[in-house]
Amino acid sequence: MNRDTGWFKSSRSAASSDACVEVRFAAGAVGVRDSKNATGPRFEFTTRAWRSFLAATNR
């Protein structure tokens, strides 16, 4: 993926919940952060690791 999507709320997060994560797809990486703390810690995964994570959690 070459296009940076910017941060967006996970489709698994409930609209009325304050326990949400945001995801960002960029060239070769996927970022994950807490939506309540946008300037706080972030995780970054390779695209391959992210796909493996999704495959393992979508069973």
PDB file of N, CA, C, O and CB in Angstrom:
ATOM      1  N   MET A   1       0.844  -1.168   0.000  1.00  0.00           N
ATOM      2  CA  MET A   1       0.000   0.000   0.000  1.00  0.00           C
ATOM      3  C   MET A   1       0.891   1.234   0.000  1.00  0.00           C
ATOM      4  O   MET A   1       1.767   1.369   0.855  1.00  0.00           O
ATOM      5  CB  MET A   1      -0.961  -0.004   1.214  1.00  0.00           C
ATOM      6  N   ASN A   2       0.678   2.116  -0.934  1.00  0.00           N
ATOM      7  CA  ASN A   2       1.514   3.306  -1.054  1.00  0.00           C
ATOM      8  C   ASN A   2       0.848   4.570  -0.555  1.00  0.00           C
ATOM      9  O   ASN A   2       1.531   5.565  -0.310  1.00  0.00           O
ATOM     10  CB  ASN A   2       1.915   3.496  -2.469  1.00  0.00           C
ATOM     11  N   ARG A   3      -0.449   4.562  -0.399  1.00  0.00           N
ATOM     12  CA  ARG A   3      -1.183   5.756  -0.018  1.00  0.00           C
ATOM     13  C   ARG A   3      -1.390   5.811   1.495  1.00  0.00           C
ATOM     14  O   ARG A   3      -1.830   4.839   2.109  1.00  0.00           O
ATOM     15  CB  ARG A   3      -2.530   5.803  -0.741  1.00  0.00           C
ATOM     16  N   ASP A   4      -1.069   6.951   2.081  1.00  0.00           N
ATOM     17  CA  ASP A   4      -1.304   7.152   3.510  1.00  0.00           C
ATOM     18  C   ASP A   4      -2.778   7.487   3.708  1.00  0.00           C
ATOM     19  O   ASP A   4      -3.274   8.461   3.141  1.00  0.00           O
ATOM     20  CB  ASP A   4      -0.383   8.286   4.088  1.00  0.00           C
ATOM     21  N   THR A   5      -3.478   6.689   4.505  1.00  0.00           N
ATOM     22  CA  THR A   5      -4.917   6.886   4.704  1.00  0.00           C
ATOM     23  C   THR A   5      -5.232   7.917   5.775  1.00  0.00           C
ATOM     24  O   THR A   5      -6.376   8.357   5.890  1.00  0.00           O
ATOM     25  CB  THR A   5      -5.567   5.578   5.066  1.00  0.00           C
ATOM     26  N   GLY A   6      -4.241   8.308   6.556  1.00  0.00           N
ATOM     27  CA  GLY A   6      -4.535   9.139   7.719  1.00  0.00           C
ATOM     28  C   GLY A   6      -5.175   8.251   8.781  1.00  0.00           C
ATOM     29  O   GLY A   6      -5.523   7.105   8.499  1.00  0.00           O
ATOM     30  N   TRP A   7      -5.332   8.758   9.977  1.00  0.00           N
ATOM     31  CA  TRP A   7      -5.902   7.977  11.072  1.00  0.00           C
ATOM     32  C   TRP A   7      -7.411   7.858  10.910  1.00  0.00           C
ATOM     33  O   TRP A   7      -8.082   8.836  10.578  1.00  0.00           O
ATOM     34  CB  TRP A   7      -5.559   8.615  12.430  1.00  0.00           C
ATOM     35  N   PHE A   8      -7.940   6.676  11.141  1.00  0.00           N
ATOM     36  CA  PHE A   8      -9.392   6.474  11.119  1.00  0.00           C
ATOM     37  C   PHE A   8      -9.771   5.472  12.191  1.00  0.00           C
ATOM     38  O   PHE A   8      -8.968   4.623  12.579  1.00  0.00           O
ATOM     39  CB  PHE A   8      -9.874   5.991   9.723  1.00  0.00           C
ATOM     40  N   LYS A   9     -11.005   5.580  12.665  1.00  0.00           N
ATOM     41  CA  LYS A   9     -11.503   4.711  13.727  1.00  0.00           C
ATOM     42  C   LYS A   9     -11.699   3.293  13.200  1.00  0.00           C
ATOM     43  O   LYS A   9     -12.188   3.097  12.088  1.00  0.00           O
ATOM     44  CB  LYS A   9     -12.825   5.259  14.304  1.00  0.00           C
ATOM     45  N   SER A  10     -11.323   2.331  13.990  1.00  0.00           N
ATOM     46  CA  SER A  10     -11.497   0.939  13.625  1.00  0.00           C
ATOM     47  C   SER A  10     -12.972   0.615  13.390  1.00  0.00           C
ATOM     48  O   SER A  10     -13.841   1.104  14.112  1.00  0.00           O
ATOM     49  CB  SER A  10     -10.920   0.033  14.709  1.00  0.00           C
ATOM     50  N   SER A  11     -13.246  -0.195  12.400  1.00  0.00           N
ATOM     51  CA  SER A  11     -14.629  -0.615  12.127  1.00  0.00           C
ATOM     52  C   SER A  11     -15.163  -1.513  13.236  1.00  0.00           C
ATOM     53  O   SER A  11     -16.370  -1.739  13.318  1.00  0.00           O
ATOM     54  CB  SER A  11     -14.712  -1.347  10.778  1.00  0.00           C
ATOM     55  N   ARG A  12     -14.280  -2.027  14.090  1.00  0.00           N
ATOM     56  CA  ARG A  12     -14.690  -2.869  15.217  1.00  0.00           C
ATOM     57  C   ARG A  12     -15.029  -2.057  16.464  1.00  0.00           C
ATOM     58  O   ARG A  12     -15.496  -2.618  17.456  1.00  0.00           O
ATOM     59  CB  ARG A  12     -13.594  -3.863  15.543  1.00  0.00           C
ATOM     60  N   SER A  13     -14.802  -0.752  16.429  1.00  0.00           N
ATOM     61  CA  SER A  13     -15.099   0.109  17.563  1.00  0.00           C
ATOM     62  C   SER A  13     -16.556   0.547  17.517  1.00  0.00           C
ATOM     63  O   SER A  13     -17.061   0.928  16.462  1.00  0.00           O
ATOM     64  CB  SER A  13     -14.167   1.332  17.576  1.00  0.00           C
ATOM     65  N   ALA A  14     -17.222   0.493  18.645  1.00  0.00           N
ATOM     66  CA  ALA A  14     -18.623   0.910  18.725  1.00  0.00           C
ATOM     67  C   ALA A  14     -18.716   2.436  18.695  1.00  0.00           C
ATOM     68  O   ALA A  14     -17.883   3.127  19.281  1.00  0.00           O
ATOM     69  CB  ALA A  14     -19.288   0.352  20.010  1.00  0.00           C
ATOM     70  N   ALA A  15     -19.716   2.947  18.020  1.00  0.00           N
ATOM     71  CA  ALA A  15     -19.878   4.394  17.871  1.00  0.00           C
ATOM     72  C   ALA A  15     -20.035   5.099  19.221  1.00  0.00           C
ATOM     73  O   ALA A  15     -19.540   6.213  19.393  1.00  0.00           O
ATOM     74  CB  ALA A  15     -21.084   4.694  16.991  1.00  0.00           C
ATOM     75  N   SER A  16     -20.707   4.474  20.166  1.00  0.00           N
ATOM     76  CA  SER A  16     -20.959   5.111  21.463  1.00  0.00           C
ATOM     77  C   SER A  16     -19.904   4.781  22.517  1.00  0.00           C
ATOM     78  O   SER A  16     -20.026   5.209  23.665  1.00  0.00           O
ATOM     79  CB  SER A  16     -22.312   4.698  21.974  1.00  0.00           C
ATOM     80  N   SER A  17     -18.893   4.041  22.150  1.00  0.00           N
ATOM     81  CA  SER A  17     -17.877   3.613  23.111  1.00  0.00           C
ATOM     82  C   SER A  17     -16.700   4.585  23.129  1.00  0.00           C
ATOM     83  O   SER A  17     -16.344   5.157  22.099  1.00  0.00           O
ATOM     84  CB  SER A  17     -17.387   2.196  22.778  1.00  0.00           C
ATOM     85  N   ASP A  18     -16.098   4.768  24.308  1.00  0.00           N
ATOM     86  CA  ASP A  18     -14.876   5.563  24.375  1.00  0.00           C
ATOM     87  C   ASP A  18     -13.636   4.672  24.392  1.00  0.00           C
ATOM     88  O   ASP A  18     -12.523   5.163  24.576  1.00  0.00           O
ATOM     89  CB  ASP A  18     -14.895   6.460  25.612  1.00  0.00           C
ATOM     90  N   ALA A  19     -13.821   3.376  24.202  1.00  0.00           N
ATOM     91  CA  ALA A  19     -12.716   2.415  24.147  1.00  0.00           C
ATOM     92  C   ALA A  19     -12.454   2.060  22.687  1.00  0.00           C
ATOM     93  O   ALA A  19     -12.785   0.965  22.235  1.00  0.00           O
ATOM     94  CB  ALA A  19     -13.036   1.130  24.986  1.00  0.00           C
ATOM     95  N   CYS A  20     -11.860   2.994  21.961  1.00  0.00           N
ATOM     96  CA  CYS A  20     -11.671   2.818  20.524  1.00  0.00           C
ATOM     97  C   CYS A  20     -10.196   2.869  20.143  1.00  0.00           C
ATOM     98  O   CYS A  20      -9.373   3.457  20.844  1.00  0.00           O
ATOM     99  CB  CYS A  20     -12.444   3.884  19.757  1.00  0.00           C
ATOM    100  N   VAL A  21      -9.893   2.257  19.046  1.00  0.00           N
ATOM    101  CA  VAL A  21      -8.570   2.383  18.464  1.00  0.00           C
ATOM    102  C   VAL A  21      -8.706   3.028  17.099  1.00  0.00           C
ATOM    103  O   VAL A  21      -9.749   2.950  16.451  1.00  0.00           O
ATOM    104  CB  VAL A  21      -7.863   1.008  18.363  1.00  0.00           C
ATOM    105  N   GLU A  22      -7.624   3.667  16.679  1.00  0.00           N
ATOM    106  CA  GLU A  22      -7.541   4.228  15.342  1.00  0.00           C
ATOM    107  C   GLU A  22      -6.419   3.518  14.602  1.00  0.00           C
ATOM    108  O   GLU A  22      -5.438   3.079  15.203  1.00  0.00           O
ATOM    109  CB  GLU A  22      -7.305   5.769  15.383  1.00  0.00           C
ATOM    110  N   VAL A  23      -6.579   3.413  13.302  1.00  0.00           N
ATOM    111  CA  VAL A  23      -5.634   2.703  12.454  1.00  0.00           C
ATOM    112  C   VAL A  23      -5.199   3.641  11.340  1.00  0.00           C
ATOM    113  O   VAL A  23      -5.966   4.498  10.901  1.00  0.00           O
ATOM    114  CB  VAL A  23      -6.256   1.394  11.878  1.00  0.00           C
ATOM    115  N   ARG A  24      -3.966   3.472  10.887  1.00  0.00           N
ATOM    116  CA  ARG A  24      -3.451   4.271   9.769  1.00  0.00           C
ATOM    117  C   ARG A  24      -2.624   3.362   8.876  1.00  0.00           C
ATOM    118  O   ARG A  24      -1.679   2.718   9.331  1.00  0.00           O
ATOM    119  CB  ARG A  24      -2.597   5.487  10.275  1.00  0.00           C
ATOM    120  N   PHE A  25      -2.983   3.315   7.615  1.00  0.00           N
ATOM    121  CA  PHE A  25      -2.226   2.543   6.630  1.00  0.00           C
ATOM    122  C   PHE A  25      -1.302   3.482   5.868  1.00  0.00           C
ATOM    123  O   PHE A  25      -1.742   4.503   5.341  1.00  0.00           O
ATOM    124  CB  PHE A  25      -3.177   1.792   5.652  1.00  0.00           C
ATOM    125  N   ALA A  26      -0.039   3.138   5.813  1.00  0.00           N
ATOM    126  CA  ALA A  26       0.957   3.917   5.074  1.00  0.00           C
ATOM    127  C   ALA A  26       1.866   2.938   4.333  1.00  0.00           C
ATOM    128  O   ALA A  26       1.711   1.724   4.463  1.00  0.00           O
ATOM    129  CB  ALA A  26       1.789   4.850   6.034  1.00  0.00           C
ATOM    130  N   ALA A  27       2.784   3.450   3.579  1.00  0.00           N
ATOM    131  CA  ALA A  27       3.677   2.613   2.781  1.00  0.00           C
ATOM    132  C   ALA A  27       4.411   1.603   3.651  1.00  0.00           C
ATOM    133  O   ALA A  27       5.301   1.973   4.418  1.00  0.00           O
ATOM    134  CB  ALA A  27       4.681   3.478   2.024  1.00  0.00           C
ATOM    135  N   GLY A  28       4.043   0.327   3.536  1.00  0.00           N
ATOM    136  CA  GLY A  28       4.732  -0.749   4.227  1.00  0.00           C
ATOM    137  C   GLY A  28       4.485  -0.853   5.716  1.00  0.00           C
ATOM    138  O   GLY A  28       5.122  -1.669   6.382  1.00  0.00           O
ATOM    139  N   ALA A  29       3.575  -0.046   6.267  1.00  0.00           N
ATOM    140  CA  ALA A  29       3.363  -0.073   7.709  1.00  0.00           C
ATOM    141  C   ALA A  29       1.899   0.198   8.048  1.00  0.00           C
ATOM    142  O   ALA A  29       1.161   0.820   7.285  1.00  0.00           O
ATOM    143  CB  ALA A  29       4.267   0.953   8.402  1.00  0.00           C
ATOM    144  N   VAL A  30       1.511  -0.295   9.227  1.00  0.00           N
ATOM    145  CA  VAL A  30       0.177  -0.044   9.762  1.00  0.00           C
ATOM    146  C   VAL A  30       0.365   0.482  11.178  1.00  0.00           C
ATOM    147  O   VAL A  30       1.023  -0.150  12.005  1.00  0.00           O
ATOM    148  CB  VAL A  30      -0.726  -1.346   9.736  1.00  0.00           C
ATOM    149  N   GLY A  31      -0.218   1.647  11.450  1.00  0.00           N
ATOM    150  CA  GLY A  31      -0.133   2.237  12.773  1.00  0.00           C
ATOM    151  C   GLY A  31      -1.421   1.996  13.545  1.00  0.00           C
ATOM    152  O   GLY A  31      -2.499   1.927  12.955  1.00  0.00           O
ATOM    153  N   VAL A  32      -1.311   1.867  14.863  1.00  0.00           N
ATOM    154  CA  VAL A  32      -2.469   1.680  15.737  1.00  0.00           C
ATOM    155  C   VAL A  32      -2.256   2.570  16.962  1.00  0.00           C
ATOM    156  O   VAL A  32      -1.170   2.600  17.541  1.00  0.00           O
ATOM    157  CB  VAL A  32      -2.655   0.158  16.148  1.00  0.00           C
ATOM    158  N   ARG A  33      -3.319   3.300  17.351  1.00  0.00           N
ATOM    159  CA  ARG A  33      -3.237   4.156  18.534  1.00  0.00           C
ATOM    160  C   ARG A  33      -4.589   4.218  19.237  1.00  0.00           C
ATOM    161  O   ARG A  33      -5.616   3.847  18.668  1.00  0.00           O
ATOM    162  CB  ARG A  33      -2.767   5.576  18.149  1.00  0.00           C
ATOM    163  N   ASP A  34      -4.574   4.681  20.456  1.00  0.00           N
ATOM    164  CA  ASP A  34      -5.780   4.884  21.250  1.00  0.00           C
ATOM    165  C   ASP A  34      -6.431   6.192  20.804  1.00  0.00           C
ATOM    166  O   ASP A  34      -5.776   7.234  20.805  1.00  0.00           O
ATOM    167  CB  ASP A  34      -5.455   4.907  22.785  1.00  0.00           C
ATOM    168  N   SER A  35      -7.689   6.157  20.429  1.00  0.00           N
ATOM    169  CA  SER A  35      -8.352   7.358  19.928  1.00  0.00           C
ATOM    170  C   SER A  35      -8.484   8.449  20.996  1.00  0.00           C
ATOM    171  O   SER A  35      -8.600   9.628  20.660  1.00  0.00           O
ATOM    172  CB  SER A  35      -9.724   6.998  19.394  1.00  0.00           C
ATOM    173  N   LYS A  36      -8.469   8.074  22.262  1.00  0.00           N
ATOM    174  CA  LYS A  36      -8.570   9.058  23.347  1.00  0.00           C
ATOM    175  C   LYS A  36      -7.242   9.755  23.626  1.00  0.00           C
ATOM    176  O   LYS A  36      -7.211  10.774  24.315  1.00  0.00           O
ATOM    177  CB  LYS A  36      -9.066   8.384  24.616  1.00  0.00           C
ATOM    178  N   ASN A  37      -6.156   9.220  23.103  1.00  0.00           N
ATOM    179  CA  ASN A  37      -4.828   9.746  23.386  1.00  0.00           C
ATOM    180  C   ASN A  37      -4.026   9.808  22.082  1.00  0.00           C
ATOM    181  O   ASN A  37      -3.050   9.079  21.905  1.00  0.00           O
ATOM    182  CB  ASN A  37      -4.097   8.869  24.449  1.00  0.00           C
ATOM    183  N   ALA A  38      -4.451  10.681  21.184  1.00  0.00           N
ATOM    184  CA  ALA A  38      -3.864  10.738  19.846  1.00  0.00           C
ATOM    185  C   ALA A  38      -2.374  11.078  19.841  1.00  0.00           C
ATOM    186  O   ALA A  38      -1.670  10.725  18.895  1.00  0.00           O
ATOM    187  CB  ALA A  38      -4.602  11.747  19.022  1.00  0.00           C
ATOM    188  N   THR A  39      -1.887  11.749  20.868  1.00  0.00           N
ATOM    189  CA  THR A  39      -0.465  12.092  20.918  1.00  0.00           C
ATOM    190  C   THR A  39       0.338  11.113  21.770  1.00  0.00           C
ATOM    191  O   THR A  39       1.545  11.276  21.944  1.00  0.00           O
ATOM    192  CB  THR A  39      -0.291  13.498  21.457  1.00  0.00           C
ATOM    193  N   GLY A  40      -0.336  10.102  22.294  1.00  0.00           N
ATOM    194  CA  GLY A  40       0.321   9.116  23.142  1.00  0.00           C
ATOM    195  C   GLY A  40       1.026   8.035  22.342  1.00  0.00           C
ATOM    196  O   GLY A  40       1.284   8.200  21.150  1.00  0.00           O
ATOM    197  N   PRO A  41       1.336   6.932  23.001  1.00  0.00           N
ATOM    198  CA  PRO A  41       2.055   5.829  22.355  1.00  0.00           C
ATOM    199  C   PRO A  41       1.301   5.271  21.151  1.00  0.00           C
ATOM    200  O   PRO A  41       0.071   5.268  21.101  1.00  0.00           O
ATOM    201  CB  PRO A  41       2.307   4.715  23.358  1.00  0.00           C
ATOM    202  N   ARG A  42       2.074   4.809  20.203  1.00  0.00           N
ATOM    203  CA  ARG A  42       1.521   4.190  18.993  1.00  0.00           C
ATOM    204  C   ARG A  42       2.272   2.901  18.720  1.00  0.00           C
ATOM    205  O   ARG A  42       3.452   2.762  19.039  1.00  0.00           O
ATOM    206  CB  ARG A  42       1.612   5.153  17.767  1.00  0.00           C
ATOM    207  N   PHE A  43       1.567   1.980  18.132  1.00  0.00           N
ATOM    208  CA  PHE A  43       2.200   0.746  17.676  1.00  0.00           C
ATOM    209  C   PHE A  43       2.325   0.831  16.162  1.00  0.00           C
ATOM    210  O   PHE A  43       1.466   1.400  15.489  1.00  0.00           O
ATOM    211  CB  PHE A  43       1.381  -0.527  18.115  1.00  0.00           C
ATOM    212  N   GLU A  44       3.403   0.259  15.632  1.00  0.00           N
ATOM    213  CA  GLU A  44       3.561   0.204  14.181  1.00  0.00           C
ATOM    214  C   GLU A  44       3.931  -1.226  13.795  1.00  0.00           C
ATOM    215  O   GLU A  44       4.828  -1.835  14.377  1.00  0.00           O
ATOM    216  CB  GLU A  44       4.647   1.222  13.687  1.00  0.00           C
ATOM    217  N   PHE A  45       3.227  -1.735  12.813  1.00  0.00           N
ATOM    218  CA  PHE A  45       3.411  -3.106  12.342  1.00  0.00           C
ATOM    219  C   PHE A  45       3.728  -3.103  10.857  1.00  0.00           C
ATOM    220  O   PHE A  45       3.319  -2.199  10.129  1.00  0.00           O
ATOM    221  CB  PHE A  45       2.157  -3.958  12.625  1.00  0.00           C
ATOM    222  N   THR A  46       4.453  -4.111  10.412  1.00  0.00           N
ATOM    223  CA  THR A  46       4.613  -4.272   8.974  1.00  0.00           C
ATOM    224  C   THR A  46       3.270  -4.709   8.398  1.00  0.00           C
ATOM    225  O   THR A  46       2.421  -5.235   9.118  1.00  0.00           O
ATOM    226  CB  THR A  46       5.742  -5.307   8.634  1.00  0.00           C
ATOM    227  N   THR A  47       3.085  -4.493   7.123  1.00  0.00           N
ATOM    228  CA  THR A  47       1.842  -4.910   6.472  1.00  0.00           C
ATOM    229  C   THR A  47       1.647  -6.411   6.619  1.00  0.00           C
ATOM    230  O   THR A  47       0.527  -6.874   6.838  1.00  0.00           O
ATOM    231  CB  THR A  47       1.847  -4.516   4.984  1.00  0.00           C
ATOM    232  N   ARG A  48       2.713  -7.163   6.501  1.00  0.00           N
ATOM    233  CA  ARG A  48       2.631  -8.627   6.628  1.00  0.00           C
ATOM    234  C   ARG A  48       2.190  -9.041   8.034  1.00  0.00           C
ATOM    235  O   ARG A  48       1.339  -9.917   8.186  1.00  0.00           O
ATOM    236  CB  ARG A  48       3.993  -9.268   6.297  1.00  0.00           C
ATOM    237  N   ALA A  49       2.764  -8.415   9.051  1.00  0.00           N
ATOM    238  CA  ALA A  49       2.387  -8.733  10.434  1.00  0.00           C
ATOM    239  C   ALA A  49       0.928  -8.368  10.693  1.00  0.00           C
ATOM    240  O   ALA A  49       0.218  -9.099  11.384  1.00  0.00           O
ATOM    241  CB  ALA A  49       3.303  -7.991  11.429  1.00  0.00           C
ATOM    242  N   TRP A  50       0.483  -7.248  10.146  1.00  0.00           N
ATOM    243  CA  TRP A  50      -0.908  -6.825  10.325  1.00  0.00           C
ATOM    244  C   TRP A  50      -1.866  -7.827   9.692  1.00  0.00           C
ATOM    245  O   TRP A  50      -2.883  -8.182  10.287  1.00  0.00           O
ATOM    246  CB  TRP A  50      -1.128  -5.430   9.719  1.00  0.00           C
ATOM    247  N   ARG A  51      -1.541  -8.277   8.497  1.00  0.00           N
ATOM    248  CA  ARG A  51      -2.396  -9.275   7.828  1.00  0.00           C
ATOM    249  C   ARG A  51      -2.445 -10.571   8.628  1.00  0.00           C
ATOM    250  O   ARG A  51      -3.502 -11.193   8.728  1.00  0.00           O
ATOM    251  CB  ARG A  51      -1.885  -9.559   6.398  1.00  0.00           C
ATOM    252  N   SER A  52      -1.331 -10.982   9.192  1.00  0.00           N
ATOM    253  CA  SER A  52      -1.306 -12.188  10.023  1.00  0.00           C
ATOM    254  C   SER A  52      -2.173 -12.012  11.266  1.00  0.00           C
ATOM    255  O   SER A  52      -2.902 -12.926  11.650  1.00  0.00           O
ATOM    256  CB  SER A  52       0.135 -12.532  10.429  1.00  0.00           C
ATOM    257  N   PHE A  53      -2.097 -10.848  11.889  1.00  0.00           N
ATOM    258  CA  PHE A  53      -2.916 -10.538  13.054  1.00  0.00           C
ATOM    259  C   PHE A  53      -4.404 -10.619  12.690  1.00  0.00           C
ATOM    260  O   PHE A  53      -5.184 -11.256  13.397  1.00  0.00           O
ATOM    261  CB  PHE A  53      -2.565  -9.135  13.604  1.00  0.00           C
ATOM    262  N   LEU A  54      -4.788  -9.978  11.599  1.00  0.00           N
ATOM    263  CA  LEU A  54      -6.190 -10.000  11.184  1.00  0.00           C
ATOM    264  C   LEU A  54      -6.670 -11.424  10.879  1.00  0.00           C
ATOM    265  O   LEU A  54      -7.780 -11.806  11.248  1.00  0.00           O
ATOM    266  CB  LEU A  54      -6.388  -9.109   9.957  1.00  0.00           C
ATOM    267  N   ALA A  55      -5.834 -12.189  10.212  1.00  0.00           N
ATOM    268  CA  ALA A  55      -6.204 -13.576   9.888  1.00  0.00           C
ATOM    269  C   ALA A  55      -6.413 -14.384  11.160  1.00  0.00           C
ATOM    270  O   ALA A  55      -7.332 -15.200  11.230  1.00  0.00           O
ATOM    271  CB  ALA A  55      -5.121 -14.239   9.012  1.00  0.00           C
ATOM    272  N   ALA A  56      -5.573 -14.169  12.160  1.00  0.00           N
ATOM    273  CA  ALA A  56      -5.678 -14.927  13.414  1.00  0.00           C
ATOM    274  C   ALA A  56      -6.898 -14.510  14.233  1.00  0.00           C
ATOM    275  O   ALA A  56      -7.464 -15.331  14.955  1.00  0.00           O
ATOM    276  CB  ALA A  56      -4.411 -14.741  14.248  1.00  0.00           C
ATOM    277  N   THR A  57      -7.310 -13.247  14.131  1.00  0.00           N
ATOM    278  CA  THR A  57      -8.425 -12.767  14.940  1.00  0.00           C
ATOM    279  C   THR A  57      -9.780 -12.909  14.251  1.00  0.00           C
ATOM    280  O   THR A  57     -10.815 -12.743  14.896  1.00  0.00           O
ATOM    281  CB  THR A  57      -8.200 -11.332  15.301  1.00  0.00           C
ATOM    282  N   ASN A  58      -9.791 -13.205  12.985  1.00  0.00           N
ATOM    283  CA  ASN A  58     -11.043 -13.315  12.228  1.00  0.00           C
ATOM    284  C   ASN A  58     -11.470 -14.761  12.013  1.00  0.00           C
ATOM    285  O   ASN A  58     -12.163 -15.058  11.040  1.00  0.00           O
ATOM    286  CB  ASN A  58     -10.898 -12.628  10.886  1.00  0.00           C
ATOM    287  N   ARG A  59     -11.079 -15.646  12.883  1.00  0.00           N
ATOM    288  CA  ARG A  59     -11.437 -17.061  12.733  1.00  0.00           C
ATOM    289  C   ARG A  59     -12.774 -17.340  13.350  1.00  0.00           C
ATOM    290  O   ARG A  59     -13.242 -18.479  13.321  1.00  0.00           O
ATOM    291  CB  ARG A  59     -10.386 -17.960  13.359  1.00  0.00           C
TER     292      ARG A  59
END
